[in-house]
Amino acid sequence: MSDKTSPKSEFTRPLAHLNGERPPAPAWFESAIAAPSEEGSTEVDGCSVRYSAWGEKGAPGLLFVHGGRAHRNWWRPFAPYFAGDHRVAALDLSGMGDSGWRERYSLENWVREIFSVIEAAELDRAGRPVVIGHSFGGWITLGAVEEAGERLGGAVVLDSPLGVPDPHEGYQVARSGDNNGDKENGANAEGDSKKKKAFSAKLYETQEEPVSRFRLLPDQPGEHLYILDYIAREGLKRVEDETGKEGWRWKFDAMPGGDIDIHFERELLRVARCPLAFVYGEKSAFAAGDALAHIEAQAKGRSPFIMMPECHHHLMLDQPLAFIATLRTLLACWPVRVGA
């Protein structure tokens, strides 16, 4: 079966035409997801937070933070390629993956989860670790920088929309009362908050049905179907509903946007408390306009700013090996260290 993307009209559900069949995968991918990892959890404000870790304790620390409605296994095809010279971890933010759910979510809770996993996975044994966050996870990463950036060796933001800050309010990226926090990766994240909540609880008889419905938000082409199939299957769990019926459900909690407020101070990028780097997809919906020009201007002279060609918002899915090479190169020469 061909690994090429389906026609543009099927971007919304790129796996639908496979009818539940797993697409073939290359050796590098199979090797990465088969690489053994340490599985652990930590408790943050009464909620269990799961993580996976690779590499030797005592090596420089590296933490991957997933996007909205995603999970730590988005990073499993990539993390082993950094474990040769790093202690690497990837977490499930609360409300997503195998972590617990909360009555109410906040930037502050998610930031505490980042630092709790850093300690639990011992990413800080060799000094301050680097955190890498994609999209929604980039917001959480910036929240960690604003809250306690002095505890980090650096932060890499992957294609996170920020906008131009208000001169008085700063960066208001997810406002309580709207649904910005929901507009990320996931399956059929359409409709109002109440509909989303109901959808997340939908029970499917087979795993193949929700896999076929899997979608990326924002929509984009997907050439590497084996990665999409993998992260879709890892985003599902076998459950029993209140009537005793068994089936499959998505792991994420469909968090109403009204429960989320994410705000950064106006000077965040100018006076960051640790080094920052930015990586965007050249074809991303967020790689254009005043917002991106603003980030580039803020980064100039302070932070590396990298545009990956032929990449949309989910850049690690578009060019997976180039993504690995880009981050490896960045980490080899950044942050710049002075002296011994």
KOLVEXTOR-467486 format. One record per atom (N, C-alpha, C, O): residue in three letters; x, y, z. Coordinates in steps of 0.001 Angstrom, whole numbers, plus 500000, padded with zeros to 6 digits. Each point is the difference from the previous one (the first is absolute). Last residue first. Example, Ala and Ser with C-alpha at 12.3 -4.5 7.8 and 13.67 -1.06 7.14 Angstrom:
KOLVEXTOR-467486
SER512850497750507080;SER500820501190500060;SER499230501090500730;SER500509501108500169;ALA499781493172499761;ALA499110501190500000;ALA500900501200500000;ALA501036499981500665;
***
This chain:
KOLVEXTOR-467486
ALA534489527745530460;ALA500123498545500110;ALA498694499359500400;ALA499929498778500138;GLY499716505925497316;GLY500917499466501002;GLY499979498489500030;GLY499413499357499130;VAL496311502743498972;VAL501249500765500082;VAL500875499402501106;VAL499534499752501112;ARG496205498508495444;ARG500574500020501337;ARG501349500688499975;ARG500827499738499127;VAL494268499835497888;VAL501426500342499975;VAL500491500086501435;VAL499419500693500835;PRO496398496048497836;PRO500358501389500283;PRO501512500216499994;PRO500777499095500305;TRP498937498394496323;TRP499171500946500764;TRP499456499281501225;TRP499767498794499932;CYS502738498971496636;CYS500682501308499997;CYS499245501077500769;CYS500388501168499973;ALA498191494171499570;ALA501463499865499983;ALA500707501339500111;ALA501145500063500446;LEU494062499473499190;LEU500472499672501346;LEU501518499870500069;LEU500591500150501070;LEU497331500657494695;LEU499735501111500918;LEU500588499728501371;LEU500664500864500574;THR499493495679496267;THR500935501074499663;THR499837501180500944;THR500982500568500478;ARG495977495875499946;ARG501342499560500385;ARG501028501104499748;ARG500861500262500840;LEU494724500455497683;LEU500137500142501451;LEU501369499546500487;LEU500568500610500905;THR498511498899494482;THR499926501419500368;THR500194500186501495;THR500777500856500423;ALA498917494744497825;ALA501283500635499668;ALA500017501471500414;ALA501015500497500488;ILE494934497108500023;ILE501021499478500915;ILE501336500697499758;ILE500662500428500946;PHE495927500600496065;PHE499685500536501325;PHE501038499546501022;PHE500489500800500797;ALA499672497389494910;ALA500518501366499985;ALA499738500678501337;ALA500815500797500464;LEU497354494985498950;LEU501456499889500115;LEU500659501375499956;LEU500991500234500692;PRO494188499585498853;PRO500481499452501272;PRO501508499922500137;PRO500529500359501052;GLN495743502420496298;GLN501396499694499642;GLN500682499389501231;GLN500838500657500618;ASP494457500090499598;ASP500238500278498582;ASP501378499545499538;ASP500142499357498960;LEU498392500429505628;LEU499304498989499206;LEU500269500162498508;LEU499960499028499245;MET501713504075503953;MET500662498720500259;MET499353498859499220;MET500640498978499754;LEU497515505460500098;LEU501241499872499245;LEU500722498685500238;LEU500682499504499103;HIS494509502737501214;HIS500528498804500671;HIS501304499593499319;HIS500069498984499309;HIS497836504831498933;HIS500022500188501453;HIS500610498812500735;HIS500789500175500929;HIS500800499849494210;HIS498829500708500479;HIS500096500110501526;HIS501095499944500560;CYS502896499412495431;CYS499346499573501241;CYS498797500883500297;CYS500038501215499808;GLU503577499111496683;GLU499048498925499701;GLU499336499442501261;GLU499627498828500051;PRO504638503899501200;PRO499312499966498703;PRO499093498785499864;PRO500255498950500590;MET501245503830503935;MET500199498706499356;MET499214499956498695;MET498777500140500018;MET503503503885503231;MET498843499650499182;MET500297498671499296;MET500979499899499262;ILE500985502908505393;ILE500197499037498914;ILE498675499747499289;ILE498982499734500638;PHE503970503545503044;PHE498670499933499401;PHE500130499182498721;PHE500649500423499044;PRO502290500855505914;PRO499926499386498666;PRO498548499962499533;PRO499093499740500791;SER502346504121502657;SER499615498591499931;SER500102499469498583;SER499743500737499048;ARG501613503786502223;ARG499853499374501318;ARG499836498483499906;ARG500544499251500813;GLY499848503866495438;GLY501086500372500882;GLY499938499352501363;GLY500933500124500794;LYS494610499830496751;LYS501206500463499317;LYS501060500455501004;LYS499755500865500842;ALA495649497742500231;ALA501058498992500050;ALA501320500513499454;ALA501061499515500393;GLN494949503142499501;GLN500397499798501390;GLN501191499043500105;GLN500868500161500858;ALA497235500556494922;ALA500635501236500459;ALA500483499865501438;ALA501078500480500351;GLU496433495971497792;GLU501318500100499359;GLU500751501231500485;GLU501201499934500264;ILE494359499555501126;ILE500875499035500684;ILE501404500059499413;ILE500987499968500735;HIS495748502718497187;HIS500281500474501356;HIS500962499058500726;HIS500954500447500637;ALA497414498326495164;ALA500980501086499861;ALA500380500543501366;ALA501155500352500238;LEU495411496481499589;LEU501299499378499778;LEU501093501062499861;LEU501108499827500508;ALA494507501767499975;ALA500394499251501192;ALA501380499378499829;ALA500852500116500881;ASP496930502222495516;ASP500644500860500996;ASP500516499223501202;ASP501033500348500572;GLY498393496813494886;GLY499305501112500618;GLY500794500713501081;GLY501175499719500236;ALA499589494984498683;ALA499716501141499123;ALA499379501118500820;ALA499500499779501103;ALA501263495414500098;ALA501273500526499495;ALA499767501139499024;ALA500638500065498950;PHE496025497034503206;PHE500516500972500962;PHE501315500628499557;PHE500584500802500728;ALA497111495731496875;ALA499059501119500042;ALA500494501097500935;ALA499555501145499910;SER503982495574497640;SER499057500039501114;SER499076501203499881;SER500385501053499492;LYS503479497449497743;LYS498647499996499454;LYS498936500018501098;LYS498817499795499728;GLU505867500172501333;GLU499891501022498951;GLU498588500105499433;GLU499588501075499563;GLY501617497409505496;GLY499844499387498693;GLY499747501075498959;GLY499160500879500194;TYR503724499809504519;TYR498683500063499373;TYR500010499262498663;TYR501041499867499356;VAL501836501162505658;VAL500004499214498767;VAL498577499994499447;VAL499059499612500691;PHE504357503107503270;PHE498707499841499338;PHE500179499214498707;PHE500912500272499219;ALA501566500932506043;ALA500183499721498574;ALA498627499704499409;ALA499114499496500691;LEU503449502796504172;LEU498868499540499208;LEU500431499696498574;LEU500927500621499479;PRO501363499932505965;PRO500082500141498540;PRO498778499404499301;PRO499478498965500415;CYS499710502885504461;CYS500892498970499471;CYS500072500208498498;CYS499145500693499448;ARG498170502141503146;ARG500921499596501073;ARG500825498775499648;ARG500647499409500864;ALA497095504835496060;ALA499821498608500410;ALA501070499594501001;ALA501149500430499903;VAL497501503937497758;VAL500689499824501287;VAL499792498585500538;VAL499862499803501207;ARG498362501562494530;ARG501166500888500130;ARG500814499717501261;ARG501224500128500005;LEU494633497629498937;LEU501043499568499082;LEU501258500848500118;LEU501092499538499666;LEU495065501509503168;LEU500443498607500161;LEU501185499642499118;LEU500993499466500494;GLU496258504766500402;GLU501453499935499819;GLU500542498575500070;GLU501210499806500112;ARG494087501263500557;ARG500387500611498725;ARG501483499836499708;ARG500382499897498834;GLU497014496466504237;GLU500333501417500079;GLU500567500498498668;GLU500572499230499229;PHE495916496684500925;PHE501414500263500279;PHE500229501503500038;PHE499306500765499330;HIS496426495154501025;HIS500421501382499784;HIS501479500128500345;HIS500479499393500958;ILE494907497120498668;ILE501456499986499842;ILE500447501386499576;ILE499612500500498944;ASP495911496466503084;ASP500478501358499730;ASP501526499934499951;ASP500641499616500979;ILE494642496878499170;ILE501428500221499758;ILE500293501467499730;ILE499332500637499185;ASP496293497106501406;ASP500778499620501179;ASP501467500400499880;ASP500764499809500946;GLY495902500788495585;GLY499692500889501103;GLY500788499688501249;GLY500066500823500913;GLY500061496465495095;GLY500887501157499957;GLY499756500954501138;GLY500911500722500406;PRO498152493985500043;PRO499353501212499494;PRO500958501176500025;PRO500742500185500964;MET500727494615498540;MET500006501122500938;MET499279501209499420;MET500424500508498962;ALA499701494161500371;ALA499654501125499117;ALA499808501245500859;ALA498880500374500346;ASP504333495271500519;ASP498837500669500569;ASP499707501198499107;ASP500886500825499779;PHE501807494642498461;PHE500000501376500488;PHE498665500407500622;PHE498933499529499606;LYS502194496087498323;LYS500521500199501347;LYS499826501421500521;LYS499990500215501212;TRP496765496898495278;TRP501190500848499981;TRP500419500299501424;TRP499150500122500883;ARG498226495295498209;ARG499786501435500136;ARG501325500728499837;ARG501068499456500278;TRP496258495272498964;TRP501176500870499933;TRP499589501467500115;TRP498989500419499436;GLY498573494808502612;GLY500315500625498730;GLY501212500892500120;GLY500793499863500932;GLU495022496898501937;GLU501409500267499758;GLU500209500618498623;GLU499251499733499060;LYS496518500083504830;LYS500399499768498619;LYS501455500385499806;LYS500435501052500469;GLY496835499526503565;GLY500773498773499911;GLY500445499657498599;GLY500652498977499792;THR497020505018501895;THR499068498883499815;THR500713498656499939;THR499360498953499910;GLU502943505277500457;GLU499190499835501209;GLU498996498862499883;GLU499469499544501012;ASP504939500008495948;ASP499161501131500377;ASP499117499660501194;ASP500093498912500567;GLU504982499448497889;GLU498658499461500203;GLU499125501153500455;GLU500338500683500967;VAL504564499051495932;VAL499279500325501232;VAL498674499239500049;VAL499581499367499031;ARG505554501579498253;ARG498913499038500112;ARG499302500234501335;ARG500652499980501044;LYS502093503843495999;LYS500080499030501095;LYS498766499109499995;LYS498908500426499624;LEU504369503326497045;LEU498757499318500343;LEU500202499049501174;LEU501106499516500241;GLY502321503047497317;GLY499110500970500629;GLY498664499419500413;GLY499111500738500425;GLU504320496877497169;GLU500506500257501348;GLU499135501015500747;GLU500099500124501221;ARG498942498890494242;ARG499749498805500813;ARG500457500204501440;ARG499351499522500930;ALA501538503949495987;ALA498557499849500173;ALA499704498803500908;ALA499192500110500921;ILE505234500704497790;ILE499577500927501051;ILE498486499946500208;ILE499517500263501101;TYR502319496951495474;TYR500561499667501317;TYR499476500935501088;TYR499544499538501046;ASP499312501285494428;ASP499330498800500493;ASP500486499656501408;ASP499204499634500864;LEU502957503866496905;LEU498638500384500359;LEU499240498820500592;LEU499298500143501001;ILE504976499030497270;ILE500090500783501232;ILE498601500390500471;ILE499691499894501187;TYR500679497842494728;TYR500366499086501082;TYR500131500751501324;TYR499697499435501051;LEU499537502841494773;LEU498801499460500627;LEU500309499064501153;LEU499179499854500907;HIS503127504159496378;HIS500522498870500775;HIS498868499389500827;HIS499875500250501199;GLU499267503566496031;GLU500643498998499151;GLU500368498751500781;GLU499872498887499490;GLY496528505290500922;GLY500722499061500841;GLY500600498889499171;GLY499316499028499681;PRO498346506502500201;PRO500338498715499376;PRO500737499103500986;PRO500603500474500964;GLN496091502995501265;GLN501184500083499153;GLN500218498665499312;GLN499423498995500416;ASP497166504106503430;ASP500137499006498937;ASP501270500236499194;ASP500417501139499788;PRO499636500614505291;PRO499237500226498768;PRO500265498909498962;PRO501017499308500040;LEU498584498261502900;LEU499507501365500003;LEU501160500958500208;LEU500714499856500992;LEU498154494665497318;LEU500917500986500538;LEU499334501370499924;LEU499308500312499032;ARG498417494477501376;ARG500310501173499197;ARG501032500864500717;ARG500168499923501218;PHE496893494853498695;PHE501068500858500535;PHE500292501149499053;PHE500013499832498780;ARG496905496304500675;ARG499472501346500190;ARG501058500989500474;ARG499727501196500097;SER501138494119499293;SER499599500515498693;SER499489501435500082;SER500045500734499013;VAL500996497023504967;VAL501230500224499253;VAL499675500591498633;VAL500681500915499537;PRO495726497694503204;PRO500557501311500349;PRO501322500292499308;PRO500296501161499718;GLU497782494579499258;GLU499069501092499687;GLU500546501360500422;GLU500038500901499163;GLU502290494936501830;GLU500168500484498632;GLU499083501180499668;GLU500373500864499206;GLN499501496618504916;GLN501053501014499978;GLN500119500622498617;GLN500355501171499865;THR494881496865501846;THR501314499527499563;THR501008501136500043;THR499622501171499952;GLU496000499607501675;GLU500066498544500154;GLU501362499446499631;GLU500480499062500635;TYR498563505882501474;TYR500061499335498702;TYR500152498500500215;TYR500729499560500890;LEU497444505078502038;LEU500564498654500050;LEU499915499366498617;LEU498926499957499400;LYS501201505352502777;LYS499410499052499054;LYS500736498671500051;LYS501230499954499993;ALA499735504278502417;ALA499498498837500720;ALA499397498955499075;ALA499539498960500470;SER502157505261497989;SER501142499326500629;SER499559498737500723;SER500808499095500206;PHE495921503761497818;PHE500744499217499021;PHE501136499230500646;PHE500256498849499645;ALA497129504164502943;ALA499262498788499670;ALA500789499126499042;ALA499994498775500126;LYS501761505398500957;LYS500014499165501182;LYS499310498676499717;LYS500479498939500400;LYS499389504335496275;LYS501332499407500102;LYS500064499056501188;LYS500565498911499905;LYS495537503615499481;LYS500094498939499004;LYS501342499304500080;LYS500079498781499848;LYS499284504960502870;LYS499151498909500461;LYS500064498826499033;LYS500063498848500428;SER502229505169498492;SER500648499257501079;SER499163498811500446;SER500540498931500285;ASP498611502546494711;ASP500218500758501225;ASP500549499102501084;ASP500179498799499796;GLY500931499989495053;GLY498825500355500761;GLY500322500735501267;GLY501158500333500254;GLU502360496119497598;GLU499120500975499389;GLU498860500326500947;GLU499701499228500911;ALA504613497612498537;ALA499826501005501042;ALA499146501139499468;ALA500481501125499857;ASN501246494180498457;ASN498700500614499867;ASN499705501003501101;ASN498960499919500654;ALA505316497867500356;ALA499058499327499126;ALA498667500715500032;ALA499344500052501041;GLY505940501891499784;GLY499001499144500598;GLY499101499362498977;GLY500327499961498814;ASN503335504549502394;ASN499976498678499398;ASN498868499174500595;ASN499682500160501178;GLU499416504885499397;GLU501295499362499819;GLU499820498643499340;GLU499038499773499266;LYS498009504098502984;LYS500267499952498562;LYS501391499469499709;LYS500876500714499513;ASP497034500184504900;ASP499560498749499398;ASP500462499843498567;ASP499988498887499473;GLY500783505011503301;GLY500735498880500559;GLY499616498672499401;GLY500719499014500159;ASN497040505065498679;ASN501346499919499428;ASN500764498802500509;ASN500780499397499264;ASN494453502398501366;ASN500397498599499834;ASN501396499846499442;ASN500320498959499427;ASP497080504930504004;ASP500049499590498602;ASP500515498576499916;ASP500181499347501028;GLY499234502668503199;GLY498760500316499325;GLY500023499707498517;GLY498948499950499362;SER505476501231503271;SER498877499350500639;SER498707500442499331;SER499719501193499885;ARG504843498914497343;ARG499226500806500941;ARG498838499195500571;ARG499307499297499264;ALA505735500214498253;ALA498791499209500229;ALA499222500690501102;ALA500413499994501159;VAL503352502231497183;VAL499917498972498963;VAL498811499071500163;VAL499538499426499014;GLN502684505531502235;GLN498818499275500464;GLN499704498930498967;GLN499294500262499026;TYR504997503179502377;TYR499549498936499106;TYR498806499280500629;TYR500160499317501012;GLY500555505762500531;GLY500978498975499667;GLY499423498977499038;GLY499085500318499240;GLU498922503912502741;GLU499652498680500520;GLU501056498932499743;GLU500003498974500680;HIS500493505659497833;HIS499630500042501419;HIS499787498606500587;HIS500388499736501138;PRO500767501057494244;PRO500972500793500762;PRO499698500054501492;PRO500879500299500808;ASP497948495473496068;ASP499370501279500283;ASP500968500818500854;ASP500606499447500919;PRO501257496692495739;PRO499516500332501342;PRO499309501356500048;PRO500394500942499313;VAL499738495447496585;VAL500717501220500380;VAL499464500443501352;VAL498784500109500160;GLY501253494592498267;GLY499361501269499716;GLY500898501164500395;GLY501092499809500533;LEU499343495054499690;LEU500051500925501131;LEU499216501279499748;LEU499362500524500913;PRO501350493849497434;PRO499464501320499685;PRO500010500893501233;PRO499523499604501063;SER503884496197497714;SER498927500435500896;SER499497501380499603;SER500804500923499866;ASP502896495750498400;ASP498803500411499277;ASP498813500326500922;ASP498879499550499763;LEU505136498899502791;LEU499750499429498676;LEU498632500428499492;LEU498976499473500434;VAL505090502036503373;VAL498587500112499661;VAL499810499529498559;VAL500613500544499081;VAL503184498830505148;VAL499790500020498553;VAL498499499975499734;VAL499297499099500456;ALA504445502192503806;ALA498652499595499612;ALA499851500159498494;ALA500357501035499439;GLY503730498452504880;GLY499511500578498759;GLY498603499493499718;GLY499560499008500582;GLY502790500100503458;GLY501170500339499205;GLY499622500641498686;GLY500834500636499355;LEU496386499528505517;LEU500129499347498708;LEU501267500434499289;LEU500436501144500131;ARG497843500589504082;ARG500184498570500242;ARG500209499214498708;ARG500217498789500034;GLU498782505909500139;GLU501352499815500524;GLU500288498539500314;GLU501156499631500208;GLY494504501969498366;GLY500951499736498931;GLY501426499789500474;GLY500801499374499306;ALA494312500937502642;ALA501262499608500652;ALA501045499646498952;ALA500609498932500052;GLU495032503173498886;GLU499858499693501424;GLU501340499740500675;GLU500257500512501089;GLU499417500301494188;GLU499572501198500736;GLU499969499755501503;GLU500344500879500790;VAL500669495496496362;VAL501053501015499886;VAL499642501222500819;VAL500844500544500712;ALA495954496087498906;ALA501081499569500887;ALA501147501001499975;ALA500624500263501029;GLY495846500452496001;GLY499533500214501362;GLY501056499603501017;GLY500173500673501016;LEU500587498387494487;LEU500219501416500281;LEU499490500372501393;LEU500562500876500657;THR498591494755497926;THR501447500193500133;THR500325501453500313;THR500822500274500875;ILE494783498640498087;ILE500314499517501349;ILE501498500161500276;ILE500405500329501115;TRP498112500754494585;TRP499461500958500969;TRP500359499581501426;TRP500398500826500820;GLY500684496233495756;GLY500900501147499989;GLY499528501087500941;GLY500810500680500630;GLY496482495546498620;GLY501109499686500905;GLY501055501084500019;GLY500712500154500993;PHE495730500154495950;PHE499491500224501351;PHE501094499728501033;PHE500109500708501001;SER502241498979494842;SER498673500592499933;SER499493500366501397;SER500612500828500674;HIS503554496328499863;HIS499349500213498698;HIS498613500604500177;HIS499204499505500799;GLY505811500278502167;GLY498547499890499969;GLY499417500335498647;GLY500390500986499374;ILE504337497778503856;ILE499564500205498624;ILE498499499777499935;ILE499522498909500311;VAL504828502107503498;VAL498615499575499760;VAL499615500370498582;VAL500272501111499545;VAL504550497933503550;VAL499333500731498925;VAL498609499414499821;VAL499827498782500027;PRO503351501249504720;PRO499604499326498757;PRO499405500966498974;PRO499671501141500324;ARG504165499389503841;ARG498678500441499548;ARG499637499372498653;ARG500778500096499051;GLY502658497113503826;GLY499826501448499884;GLY498616500318499459;GLY499124499135499973;ALA502315496411500869;ALA501213500564499376;ALA499926501527499884;ALA500880500617499401;ARG495461496929502472;ARG501179499519500727;ARG501289500608499453;ARG500937500253500757;ASP494198500220497932;ASP500821501122500473;ASP501261499562500719;ASP500684500823500608;LEU495739496322497679;LEU500550500702498841;LEU500953501110500411;LEU500738500525499166;GLU496422495752503161;GLU501396500385500265;GLU500663500621498778;GLU501128499663499642;ALA494186498891501250;ALA500790499284498997;ALA501489500301500115;ALA500812499470499242;ALA496126502685503718;ALA499727498568500115;ALA500849499178499033;ALA500463498914500350;GLU499757505902499546;GLU500583499442501231;GLU499827498487500054;GLU500941499280500333;ILE497124502990496040;ILE501451500238499945;ILE500678499379501217;ILE501048499367499878;VAL494292500691500049;VAL500557498928499171;VAL501506500169499853;VAL500733499011499990;SER496990504368502311;SER499900498761500763;SER500577498832499217;SER500686499157500577;PHE498962505072497358;PHE501110499961500959;PHE499953498745500870;PHE501044499515500436;ILE495472501118496395;ILE501294499985499313;ILE501135499853501004;ILE500870499144499839;GLU494783501494501827;GLU500207498643499496;GLU501336499869499282;GLU500683498985500139;ARG497857505234501334;ARG500473499185501126;ARG500247498564499558;ARG500909499339500504;VAL497204503524496346;VAL501400500377500252;VAL500555499192501160;VAL501141499541499942;TRP494297499945499100;TRP500831499359498978;TRP501475500351500174;TRP500864499152499776;ASN495972502939503104;ASN500074498552500242;ASN500938499329499016;ASN500854499206500394;GLU498277505375498933;GLU500821499783501200;GLU500140498514500314;GLU501092499539500331;LEU496031501932496196;LEU501402500075499607;LEU500891499677501187;LEU501017499322499853;SER494136498584500338;SER500613501327499995;SER501438499903499529;SER500634498949500096;TYR494095498266500622;TYR501382500009499550;TYR500531501430499994;TYR499253500960499810;ARG496665495899502849;ARG500326501242499314;ARG501489499997499672;ARG500816499579500820;GLU497250496553500893;GLU498734500727499888;GLU500219501301499227;GLU499128500443499253;ARG504171495469499690;ARG499699500959501061;ARG498596500579499801;ARG499444499968498902;TRP503567495180499687;TRP499195501156499583;TRP499716500880501222;TRP499980499524501135;GLY504390496882497788;GLY498675500205500566;GLY499314501238499433;GLY500625500823499331;SER502999496344497711;SER499964500772501245;SER498562500184500464;SER499051499759499253;ASP502537498123496581;ASP499706499117501131;ASP500038500722501337;ASP499901499358501046;GLY499055503428494477;GLY500785498774500109;GLY499546499150501172;GLY498803499843500242;MET499645504953500527;MET500385499401498725;MET500810498736500233;MET500585499808501066;GLY497864503144502414;GLY498890500117499065;GLY500264499345498671;GLY499129499986499130;SER505100501555503557;SER498722499591500581;SER498860500308499035;SER500002501023499316;LEU504727498006498548;LEU499403501059500792;LEU498665499523500555;LEU499319499193499367;ASP504808497702499278;ASP498602500239499663;ASP499513501123500904;ASP499905499810501212;LEU505421499412497202;LEU498918499842500973;LEU498632500090499335;LEU499854500516498891;ALA505773498238500192;ALA498797500586499402;ALA498858499734500958;ALA499874498888500514;ALA506038501135499442;ALA498692499596500501;ALA498909500690499194;ALA500209501060499411;VAL505640497724500845;VAL498832500534499312;VAL498720499516500682;VAL499923498862500463;ARG505695501890499935;ARG498966499321500779;ARG498689500638499527;ARG499750501174500271;HIS504743498665496561;HIS499089500715500883;HIS499216499012500865;HIS499827498836499638;ASP503267500023496759;ASP500758500969500800;ASP499098500872500867;ASP500430501043500493;GLY497864495253496934;GLY501414499635500040;GLY500823500948500852;GLY500969499587500637;ALA494240500814498268;ALA500364499345501250;ALA501452499577500062;ALA500466499582501060;PHE496756502421495327;PHE500689500994500828;PHE500578499370501269;PHE500700500657500771;TYR496653496965496017;TYR501085500557499196;TYR500757501117500731;TYR500982500534499485;PRO495059497218502305;PRO501201499161500058;PRO501180500555499214;PRO501147499655500285;ALA494510502699499677;ALA500793500094501227;ALA501239499112500024;ALA501048500454500460;PHE495441499611495980;PHE501109500950499909;PHE500926499973501221;PHE501213500157499858;PRO494562497269499412;PRO500831499750498810;PRO501263500856499948;PRO500893499720499201;ARG495982500888504444;ARG500706498715500067;ARG500795499696498722;ARG501074499405500102;TRP495887504466501009;TRP501460500173500003;TRP500758498673499965;TRP501222500008499851;TRP494009500342500366;TRP500341500760498800;TRP501519500105499880;TRP500533500134498899;ASN497433497971504963;ASN500485499111498950;ASN500110500658498627;ASN500465499369499050;ARG497780502784504997;ARG501466499880500020;ARG500527499129498868;ARG501148500157499585;HIS494258502480499608;HIS500472499152501084;HIS501503499779499826;HIS500571500348498967;ALA494843503129499400;ALA500978499006499563;ALA500451499186501222;ALA499272499921500989;ARG497769504050498856;ARG499319498742499701;ARG500939498925499482;ARG499545499011499425;GLY502828505537500439;GLY498679499784500566;GLY499350498727499495;GLY500095499679498816;GLY505250500328501010;GLY498976500993499735;GLY498664499642500624;GLY499877498986500687;HIS505071499413501387;HIS499113499818498843;HIS499001501144499859;HIS499870500847500884;VAL505318498710501201;VAL498634500308500424;VAL499087499993498773;VAL500237500745499049;PHE505038497403502779;PHE499091500298498902;PHE498577500185500540;PHE499520499206500810;LEU505862501137501279;LEU498595499646500211;LEU499161500444498813;LEU500076501156499584;LEU505355497801502275;LEU499203500493498874;LEU498568499519500208;LEU499759498800500129;GLY505622501526502529;GLY498578499705499941;GLY499276500665498836;GLY500338501109499584;PRO504956496905501287;PRO499201501230499914;PRO498533499688499742;PRO499677499139499181;ALA502837496996503301;ALA500243500693498728;ALA499166501284499981;ALA499038500109500760;GLY500489496906502814;GLY501274500703500127;GLY500421500674498709;GLY500891500849500007;LYS496121494798499860;LYS499891501049500998;LYS501373500626500192;LYS501011499299500048;GLU497661498309495277;GLU500628499831501307;GLU499728501182500924;GLU500055501155499578;GLY496477497219496366;GLY501352500492500207;GLY500466499885501439;GLY499222499709500910;TRP495520500868497943;TRP501030499268499259;TRP501358500583500365;TRP500093501164500389;ALA494206498819501349;ALA501358500540499999;ALA500953499045499285;ALA499829498781500035;SER494505502808500980;SER500935498984499519;SER501376500635499947;SER500121501198499747;TYR494975499919503201;TYR501099500373499117;TYR500769498760499573;TYR499938498957500651;ARG495143503184502120;ARG500824498922499466;ARG501111500543499115;ARG499858501049499373;VAL496904500715504930;VAL500586500438498736;VAL500984498932499530;VAL500990499726500678;SER494565501121503079;SER501106499173499535;SER500453500458498613;SER499179500211499107;CYS498476502803504924;CYS499751499365498700;CYS501231499214499563;CYS501119500511500067;GLY498417502468503901;GLY499014498937500107;GLY499700499251498729;GLY499076499187499968;ASP504260504309500302;ASP498720500559500440;ASP498900498946499962;ASP498888500258499538;VAL504943497606498569;VAL500042501461500015;VAL498617500516500348;VAL499048499802499245;GLU504293495350500556;GLU498725500619500351;GLU500159501502500122;GLU500919500476500667;THR501574495446496205;THR500189500891501134;THR498655500646500289;THR499165500116499103;SER503237495351497953;SER498956500985500245;SER500376500833501214;SER500790499581500847;GLY501476496739494989;GLY499826500477501361;GLY498851500970500120;GLY499373500365499005;GLU503950495980497699;GLU498672500585500158;GLU499810500408501453;GLU500285499227500914;GLU503972499844495327;GLU499564499900501391;GLU498647500689500105;GLU499822501109499496;SER502080496468495917;SER499914501241500766;SER499633499679501437;SER499424498952500291;PRO502550498588494647;PRO499455499935501364;PRO500025501354500693;PRO500919500794499801;ALA498496498328494827;ALA501055500298500975;ALA499416500003501409;ALA498979500645500242;ALA498505498878495604;ALA500342498771500730;ALA501058500240501068;ALA500233499135500844;ILE498308504262496141;ILE498892499701500900;ILE500228498712500789;ILE499340499757501010;ALA504006501609495845;ALA499796501021501028;ALA498879499630500951;ALA500168500104501215;SER500775497140494991;SER501067499921500993;SER499766500972501152;SER500222499660501162;GLU496886500478495139;GLU499778498779500775;GLU501038499848501098;GLU499682499583501114;PHE500890503948495851;PHE498833500221500855;PHE499758498787500897;PHE499799500139501206;TRP503587499659495521;TRP500386500967501039;TRP498862500221501001;TRP500230500158501199;ALA499106497024494927;ALA500761499382501086;ALA500336500987501107;ALA499975499637501176;PRO495586501248495851;PRO501418499763499746;PRO500722499497501241;PRO499479500077501112;ALA495195498976497696;ALA500871501002500614;ALA501456499674499710;ALA500351498826499884;PRO494078500128498243;PRO501387499562500222;PRO500839501146500539;PRO499734501167499710;PRO494967498727501387;PRO500883500225498854;PRO501416499514500303;PRO500386499937501167;ARG494766498196500802;ARG501218500723500368;ARG500880500194498768;ARG500267499034499284;GLU494207500574500805;GLU501236499245499762;GLU501211500852500369;GLU500042501195499705;GLY495266500307500366;GLY500500499348501206;GLY501274499207499823;GLY500565499521500984;ASN497330502985495411;ASN498999499079500557;ASN500529499187501179;ASN499699498815500146;LEU502225504753496761;LEU500694498751500330;LEU499055498962500594;LEU500335498817500072;HIS498494505801498764;HIS500023499112498828;HIS500717498681500264;HIS499939499092499171;ALA499764504437504190;ALA498699499382499717;ALA500063498987498868;ALA499347498958500055;LEU504076504102502051;LEU500119498544500096;LEU498729499275499565;LEU499962498770499985;PRO500606506142500190;PRO501019499443499099;PRO500112498484500023;PRO500577499414499084;ARG495892504577501854;ARG500132498662500571;ARG500983499209499145;ARG499592499210499149;THR499988505330499879;THR499339500021501298;THR500096498652500700;THR500194499949501215;PHE501352500755494275;PHE500938500405501033;PHE499368499868501379;PHE500660499592500956;GLU497462499490494520;GLU499982499062501108;GLU501031500362501068;GLU500290499186500877;SER499120503195494968;SER498675500011500597;SER499909499083501209;SER499050500094500777;LYS504927500061496497;LYS499854501149500878;LYS498652500026500698;LYS499928500413501157;PRO501973494787497384;PRO499715501261499341;PRO499696501109500992;PRO499612499741501139;SER503471496541500853;SER498766499909499250;SER499712501342499351;SER500666500979500336;THR504434497411500832;THR498797500613500546;THR498799499742499104;THR500149499801498795;LYS503875496637501234;LYS499758501383499598;LYS498692500505500593;LYS499096499229500323;ASP503123496297499828;ASP500078500840501189;ASP499740501455499657;ASP500248500872500833;SER498074494155496775;SER500788501231499907;SER499939500784501290;SER498972500022500677;MET500620494571498924;MET499157501194500000;MET500879501244500000;MET500989500069500730;
***
